[in-house]
């Protein structure tokens, strides 16, 4: 199965953002700092996932 780098990074960013968001709203209040943390988690996951290449196929 071939997954493009864009799709892979979008899923990683959404997963990181959702995880940060769930943690941030445990007290049912979203502060500015928590919002920044969510955005940074998404951007970090997008950037790291985009930068790391997929493993090359082997003939095994």
C-alpha positions as CSV (number, residue, x, y, z in Angstrom):
1,X,0.0,0.0,0.0
2,X,1.4,3.4,-1.0
3,X,0.6,6.3,1.2
4,X,1.7,9.7,0.1
5,X,3.8,12.0,2.4
6,X,1.0,14.5,2.4
7,X,-1.6,12.1,3.7
8,X,0.8,10.6,6.2
9,X,1.7,14.0,7.6
10,X,-2.0,15.2,7.8
11,X,-3.0,12.1,9.8
12,X,0.0,12.6,12.1
13,X,-0.9,16.2,12.6
14,X,-4.5,15.5,13.3
15,X,-3.6,12.8,15.7
16,X,-1.2,15.0,17.6
17,X,-3.6,17.9,17.7
18,X,-6.5,15.8,18.9
19,X,-4.4,14.3,21.6
20,X,-3.3,17.7,22.8
21,X,-6.9,19.0,22.6
22,X,-8.3,16.2,24.6
23,X,-5.7,16.8,27.3
24,X,-6.2,20.6,27.2
25,X,-10.0,20.5,27.8
26,X,-10.0,18.1,30.7
27,X,-10.9,21.0,32.9
28,X,-13.5,22.2,30.3
29,X,-11.6,25.5,29.8
30,X,-9.3,26.1,26.8
31,X,-6.7,28.8,27.6
32,X,-4.5,30.6,25.1
33,X,-1.5,28.6,26.2
34,X,-3.3,25.4,25.6
35,X,-4.4,26.5,22.1
36,X,-0.8,27.4,21.3
37,X,0.3,23.9,22.5
38,X,-2.3,22.3,20.2
39,X,-1.1,24.3,17.2
40,X,2.5,23.6,17.9
41,X,1.8,19.8,18.3
42,X,0.1,19.8,15.0
43,X,2.9,21.8,13.2
44,X,5.6,19.7,14.8
45,X,4.0,16.4,13.8
46,X,3.4,17.7,10.2
47,X,7.0,18.9,9.9
48,X,8.6,15.8,11.4
49,X,6.4,13.4,9.4
50,X,7.0,15.3,6.2
51,X,10.8,15.3,6.7
52,X,11.2,11.6,7.4
53,X,11.1,9.5,4.2
54,X,9.2,6.3,3.9
55,X,11.2,3.1,4.2
56,X,12.3,1.8,0.8
57,X,10.8,-1.4,-0.3
58,X,12.9,-4.5,-0.1
59,X,12.7,-7.6,-2.3
60,X,12.2,-10.0,0.6
